[in-house]
Amino acid sequence: MANVDHLETAPPTRQKTTFIHRHSVLTRITHWLNLLCLSLLLMSGLQIFNAHPSLYWGQYGADADPSWLSIGAVQDGDNTRGLLRVGSLSVVTTGVLGVSRVGDDVTERGFPSWATIPSYQDLATGRRWHLFFAWLFVINGSIYLLYGFLGGHFRRDLALSADELSPTHLKQEIADHARLRFPKGEKARHYNALQKLAYLIVIFVLLPLMLATGLTMSPGMDAGFPFLLDFFGGRQSARSIHFICAWSIVFFVLVHVAMVVLSGLWNNMRSMITGRYGIENGGDGA
C-alpha cells in the first residue's frame, strides 16, 4: 500500500489586541457635555422656531415677505395636512411636521411636541432653556479649545498633512468608507483625513457660525455690536444661517454615530468613557 504524505497545516493566526490611551479625561468630559448641550439646544431651538416656523433672507421677515422655508398646515377638505415648503418645492408631512396630533386633538405646529423642550408651546420657557445651555456650551467649548491649542491636541491629532489633502488620498478614503473598510493596526491609532476634516469644519466653522448668528438675533447684542447685523445681512438672514448650521451639525452627529456603530460600538464607546481603545495587530507574528 502506497505511503500517504501528511500535509501539516499551520494553526490559525490569532488576533492580538493592544490597548492604547486614545482620549484624555478632559476630551471625554467635554465630549459628553457637548452631547448634552447640543441635544437640549436643538430641542429648545425647535421650540423657538415653532413660534414662527418660516425662514427668510434679509432684514425683516414679516408675513408679507416671501420665505425660503416654511412648515405649516393646509386644509384639505375635512382633514388638516402638514406641509413643508422649501423654495418652490412642497412636501406633505402629515404626522411629522406642520401638524401634531395628541389623541383626537389636531394642532398646527412646526415641529412635533416630542421634539421640543418644553413639549407644549411656550416661547419664553424655550428661550430660557436655550440660553442656559448655550452659555454652558460656550464655557465647555472654550475649555476644549484652550486644551486643544495649549495641550497640542489640534496640532497632534487633527492637523492635516499635504498627502492627506491630496485628491487621490481623499478619493481612496471615501471609497473605503463607502465599502465600510475601516483602518486596522497602526492606522487605527490616528484619525483619518475625513474624520479630521469633519471635526475641523464643525469646530472652526459651524459652531462659531452658530454662536455668531445666535448673538446677532439678540436685540441687546445688536445694540452693542451693530456690525453683526451688517455682517450677516440682517437678523432674518442670521436666523436662516443659524438654522442651516444647526441641521448640518445634526447630520454630522448622525453620520458620526453610524460610523461609531459600524466600526465597533463597544470599542469606540469604551474609548470615550475610559480612554482605552483596542487595536487589532493582525496575528502572532505581526
Phi, psi and omega in degrees: 000133186291146177289144178251122178286132178263119180276128178272129178254139181288141177298150181300140180287131179266142177284136173258136178247122176253132179262130178241161176269108189262322185234133178289165178301316182295320178298319182292317181295313181294328178299310183288328174293322176300317179299315178298311183297314182296323179297313182285329174295319179296312184292320177287328176295323177293326175298316179294317180300323183298339179295331175208086189281055177217150180235145184225166169249139177116202189270328198250289181076037175283169185302330182281344180282143179288130177266150177269344175214137176210148176234121183205203182223149176230151179270125179239089186067237179270357183255147173254124184245140174284147183217125173255125178238127174236110186062235180266359181267129178238136181230131176287127185231035182304133179089350180239300181235149174090323182224128175247139178242124173236103187067236179266357182274133177244123183234134174287122187202132183302291177255147185292163185297328182288347182260358186239157171236123350290170183291327176276162182286113180205094185297317184297315179294320177300320179294320179297315176300315184296314182292320180299311183283340174293315179293321176298320179294319179296315179297313179298317179294324179295320177297317179296319180295317178299315178297319182298320180277311185286326181273355178082010181299314181294315181294320185281319190251336187243350179293137182258135176275166179297323179296321181293332181271357181293142180304323181297314181294316181295322178297319179294320180293321177298318178296318180296318179295320180297328178268005181058040175261105185260152183300144178235165176060223184299327181295335182284350179290338188234158174292144174275174186297322180293321176297314181299315180299315181297314181296318182294320179295317179295313186290319189251357178237297187293312182293316175299322177297319178298317180296313184294318180289327175297318177294324181296331180282354180269120178302324179296318178292324179297325179293323180275330182227071185296342180295340180299318179297318179293321183297318183264002176078024178115160182296323181290324175295319178298320178297319179294316179296321178301314180296314181297316179296319181300314182283336172294321178291322176300317178298317178300316181296318179298316177294319179301313180296318179300317179293324177299316181292313186289330183268001177127088187301308185295318181298316180291320179294319179299320181293330180269353176256312183254343184092347183273126181235127182270132179241127177280126185258011174099281183197193185296328183263004184283000000 
